[in-house]
Amino acid sequence: MGTVMKLIRIVTRSNANGEITPVRIKVQDDTETGQTVVVDKVVKREETRITGSNHLLFLCRSLMNDKMRQFELSLDLLSCRWYLHSRG
């Protein structure tokens, strides 16, 4: 199985050095409103290449449905689009 990249809406913050940190994401689902997830912790961040483009990759943790879950977010540095990575 490969990795599926879903476009998302995201709220971020940045510090004085320009370091970006995801705060919360909104993932479109079958409902009109979608699901909002607060990012509890960024475990790891790194620059990488995905599908030929440079990305900032964030390994994140959040409490969802009373369980701590880990997921990956990435920022395409060329298009400035954010993606949620999931196994599919």
N, CA, C and O of each residue as an XYZ file, in Angstrom:
352
protein
N       0.834     -1.181      0.000
C       0.000      0.000      0.000
C       0.879      1.245      0.000
O       1.940      1.266      0.624
N       0.426      2.289     -0.711
C       1.168      3.535     -0.784
C       0.644      4.553      0.207
O      -0.250      4.277      1.008
N       1.223      5.732      0.130
C       0.812      6.829      0.979
C      -0.121      7.735      0.207
O       0.154      8.072     -0.945
N      -1.230      8.137      0.828
C      -2.193      9.043      0.226
C      -1.967     10.422      0.821
O      -1.852     10.570      2.038
N      -1.905     11.440     -0.047
C      -1.730     12.812      0.411
C      -3.048     13.557      0.203
O      -3.531     13.669     -0.923
N      -3.634     14.073      1.311
C      -4.881     14.829      1.235
C      -4.591     16.296      1.508
O      -3.902     16.630      2.472
N      -5.118     17.173      0.656
C      -5.013     18.606      0.914
C      -5.811     18.942      2.160
O      -6.889     18.391      2.381
N      -5.282     19.849      2.976
C      -5.957     20.228      4.214
C      -5.917     21.735      4.385
O      -5.159     22.434      3.713
N      -6.746     22.223      5.296
C      -6.654     23.594      5.770
C      -5.891     23.538      7.082
O      -6.034     22.586      7.849
N      -5.082     24.557      7.342
C      -4.224     24.495      8.515
C      -4.032     25.874      9.124
O      -4.024     26.884      8.422
N      -3.878     25.898     10.436
C      -3.479     27.101     11.166
C      -2.094     26.815     11.716
O      -1.864     25.782     12.343
N      -1.166     27.747     11.473
C       0.205     27.584     11.946
C       0.619     28.818     12.740
O      -0.066     29.840     12.737
N       1.739     28.698     13.409
C       2.370     29.864     14.019
C       3.850     29.798     13.652
O       4.378     28.738     13.314
N       4.495     30.935     13.725
C       5.929     30.954     13.460
C       6.602     31.814     14.515
O       6.011     32.754     15.047
N       7.856     31.471     14.806
C       8.601     32.239     15.794
C       9.414     33.326     15.084
O       9.314     33.484     13.868
N      10.208     34.062     15.836
C      10.992     35.168     15.282
C      12.025     34.687     14.260
O      12.462     35.462     13.410
N      12.413     33.422     14.341
C      13.374     32.849     13.389
C      12.701     32.315     12.128
O      13.377     31.837     11.217
N      11.362     32.395     12.072
C      10.626     31.908     10.908
C      10.293     30.432     10.950
O       9.797     29.893      9.960
N      10.548     29.752     12.073
C      10.238     28.328     12.205
C       8.729     28.146     12.312
O       8.087     28.717     13.194
N       8.171     27.350     11.411
C       6.724     27.121     11.328
C       6.345     25.944     12.212
O       7.037     24.926     12.240
N       5.221     26.096     12.946
C       4.689     25.015     13.769
C       3.198     24.872     13.494
O       2.457     25.843     13.649
N       2.729     23.671     13.085
C       1.295     23.452     12.897
C       0.558     23.548     14.232
O       1.037     23.029     15.240
N      -0.600     24.207     14.247
C      -1.399     24.367     15.457
C      -2.664     23.516     15.389
O      -2.968     22.773     16.322
N      -3.393     23.624     14.293
C      -4.574     22.768     14.103
C      -4.848     22.618     12.619
O      -4.491     23.473     11.808
N      -5.497     21.497     12.283
C      -5.814     21.207     10.887
C      -7.300     20.923     10.748
O      -7.974     20.530     11.701
N      -7.782     21.129      9.552
C      -9.162     20.784      9.232
C      -9.122     19.863      8.029
O      -8.628     20.227      6.962
N      -9.647     18.670      8.219
C      -9.650     17.646      7.179
C     -11.071     17.496      6.656
O     -12.011     17.306      7.428
N     -11.218     17.583      5.346
C     -12.533     17.377      4.755
C     -12.895     15.896      4.854
O     -12.086     15.018      4.556
N     -14.114     15.649      5.273
C     -14.608     14.276      5.313
C     -15.960     14.252      4.625
O     -16.240     15.122      3.799
N     -16.802     13.288      4.940
C     -18.094     13.152      4.277
C     -19.099     14.216      4.696
O     -20.113     14.405      4.024
N     -18.829     14.921      5.806
C     -19.744     15.959      6.256
C     -19.355     17.293      5.635
O     -18.266     17.433      5.078
N     -20.238     18.259      5.731
C     -19.971     19.587      5.189
C     -18.889     20.310      5.966
O     -18.108     21.061      5.381
N     -18.827     20.097      7.284
C     -17.925     20.871      8.128
C     -16.518     20.302      8.193
O     -15.572     21.061      8.401
N     -16.343     19.023      8.027
C     -15.028     18.404      8.152
C     -14.672     18.172      9.606
O     -15.473     18.441     10.501
N     -13.484     17.677      9.838
C     -13.019     17.366     11.184
C     -11.837     18.265     11.512
O     -10.894     18.369     10.728
N     -11.888     18.919     12.679
C     -10.792     19.761     13.135
C      -9.977     19.007     14.178
O     -10.532     18.422     15.108
N      -8.660     19.026     14.017
C      -7.749     18.333     14.922
C      -6.722     19.339     15.431
O      -6.070     20.027     14.645
N      -6.584     19.417     16.752
C      -5.566     20.263     17.366
C      -4.274     19.460     17.453
O      -4.279     18.325     17.928
N      -3.176     20.038     17.000
C      -1.873     19.374     17.058
C      -1.332     19.550     18.468
O      -1.001     20.664     18.875
N      -1.240     18.451     19.217
C      -0.753     18.498     20.592
C       0.767     18.635     20.653
O       1.297     19.342     21.510
N       1.474     17.949     19.734
C       2.935     17.976     19.786
C       3.514     17.692     18.406
O       3.031     16.816     17.688
N       4.550     18.439     18.042
C       5.339     18.127     16.856
C       6.539     17.321     17.335
O       7.415     17.842     18.025
N       6.567     16.051     16.963
C       7.596     15.124     17.422
C       8.892     15.317     16.638
O       9.987     15.242     17.196
N       8.750     15.564     15.338
C       9.922     15.656     14.472
C       9.590     16.549     13.285
O       8.458     16.556     12.804
N      10.568     17.291     12.822
C      10.421     18.066     11.588
C      11.679     17.897     10.762
O      12.786     17.866     11.300
N      11.509     17.787      9.446
C      12.651     17.615      8.572
C      12.309     18.073      7.164
O      11.141     18.103      6.775
N      13.334     18.430      6.405
C      13.153     18.737      4.994
C      13.358     17.457      4.211
O      14.264     16.677      4.503
N      12.508     17.242      3.209
C      12.589     16.019      2.410
C      12.043     16.302      1.013
O      11.481     17.368      0.761
N      12.213     15.344      0.115
C      11.627     15.437     -1.225
C      10.497     14.423     -1.323
O      10.666     13.245     -1.006
N       9.344     14.903     -1.766
C       8.178     14.046     -1.960
C       7.653     14.330     -3.359
O       7.417     15.485     -3.714
N       7.473     13.295     -4.144
C       7.004     13.406     -5.526
C       7.736     14.503     -6.291
O       7.125     15.256     -7.049
N       9.057     14.588     -6.086
C       9.886     15.519     -6.830
C       9.917     16.946     -6.316
O      10.589     17.789     -6.911
N       9.212     17.248     -5.227
C       9.186     18.603     -4.675
C       9.791     18.621     -3.280
O       9.730     17.627     -2.556
N      10.369     19.747     -2.908
C      10.889     19.911     -1.551
C       9.743     20.177     -0.591
O       8.881     21.018     -0.849
N       9.742     19.454      0.516
C       8.697     19.569      1.532
C       9.315     19.726      2.913
O      10.409     19.229      3.179
N       8.598     20.425      3.789
C       8.859     20.361      5.215
C       7.908     19.306      5.752
O       6.695     19.415      5.573
N       8.444     18.289      6.406
C       7.641     17.183      6.916
C       7.573     17.279      8.429
O       8.596     17.444      9.094
N       6.359     17.176      8.976
C       6.125     17.263     10.414
C       5.479     15.967     10.890
O       4.411     15.589     10.408
N       6.123     15.290     11.830
C       5.527     14.133     12.490
C       4.835     14.675     13.735
O       5.491     15.246     14.606
N       3.520     14.502     13.828
C       2.718     15.137     14.879
C       1.943     14.104     15.689
O       1.720     12.976     15.249
N       1.539     14.529     16.895
C       0.675     13.714     17.765
C      -0.507     14.554     18.202
O      -0.386     15.750     18.465
N      -1.667     13.887     18.271
C      -2.886     14.542     18.745
C      -3.797     13.518     19.395
O      -3.770     12.331     19.071
N      -4.597     14.007     20.312
C      -5.610     13.176     20.940
C      -6.859     13.206     20.068
O      -7.463     14.259     19.867
N      -7.240     12.030     19.549
C      -8.422     11.915     18.692
C      -9.254     10.745     19.178
O      -8.762      9.622     19.292
N     -10.513     11.015     19.461
C     -11.415      9.965     19.943
C     -10.825      9.236     21.144
O     -10.860      8.007     21.210
N     -10.282      9.999     22.099
C      -9.717      9.486     23.347
C      -8.484      8.596     23.159
O      -8.125      7.843     24.065
N      -7.835      8.676     21.995
C      -6.605      7.919     21.748
C      -5.552      8.867     21.185
O      -5.860      9.735     20.368
N      -4.311      8.695     21.627
C      -3.212      9.477     21.087
C      -2.843      8.895     19.731
O      -2.525      7.711     19.620
N      -2.886      9.727     18.711
C      -2.602      9.279     17.345
C      -1.423     10.063     16.785
O      -1.201     11.221     17.138
N      -0.680      9.412     15.911
C       0.463     10.034     15.262
C       0.150     10.168     13.770
O      -0.427      9.257     13.176
N       0.522     11.282     13.170
C       0.264     11.512     11.754
C       1.327     12.439     11.198
O       2.056     13.090     11.946
N       1.408     12.490      9.861
C       2.389     13.329      9.189
C       1.698     14.429      8.395
O       0.704     14.193      7.708
N       2.246     15.634      8.506
C       1.823     16.774      7.708
C       3.020     17.212      6.887
O       4.162     17.079      7.328
N       2.768     17.729      5.703
C       3.888     18.276      4.935
C       3.466     19.561      4.243
O       2.311     19.739      3.857
N       4.434     20.442      4.101
C       4.263     21.705      3.400
C       5.103     21.642      2.141
O       6.327     21.528      2.209
N       4.443     21.717      0.983
C       5.147     21.785     -0.294
C       5.734     23.187     -0.401
O       4.991     24.163     -0.496
N       7.052     23.296     -0.385
C       7.709     24.596     -0.337
C       7.552     25.399     -1.623
O       7.701     26.621     -1.600
N       7.257     24.750     -2.735
C       7.068     25.460     -3.995
C       5.645     26.005     -4.124
O       5.455     27.166     -4.486
N       4.651     25.174     -3.832
C       3.254     25.587     -4.006
C       2.636     26.170     -2.735
O       1.562     26.770     -2.788
N       3.316     25.995     -1.581
C       2.806     26.435     -0.268
C       1.492     25.735      0.100
O       0.664     26.307      0.810
N       1.302     24.520     -0.371
C       0.123     23.718     -0.024
C       0.500     22.739      1.073
O       1.609     22.206      1.100
N      -0.452     22.512      1.986
C      -0.269     21.573      3.096
C      -0.987     20.269      2.789
O      -2.055     20.262      2.177
N      -0.385     19.161      3.224
C      -0.955     17.832      2.999
C      -0.933     17.020      4.283
O      -0.028     17.148      5.108
N      -1.948     16.185      4.432
C      -1.992     15.157      5.469
C      -1.647     13.857      4.778
O      -2.239     13.522      3.752
N      -0.695     13.121      5.328
C      -0.283     11.840      4.769
C      -0.963     10.720      5.541
O      -0.955     10.697      6.772
N      -1.547      9.802      4.801
C      -2.154      8.636      5.439
C      -1.830      7.399      4.615
O      -1.581      7.471      3.412
N      -1.843      6.290      5.287
C      -1.568      5.012      4.621
C      -2.839      4.562      3.941
O      -3.897      4.531      4.569
N      -2.759      4.215      2.681
C      -3.951      3.811      1.959
C      -3.686      2.782      0.934
O      -4.607      2.345      0.244
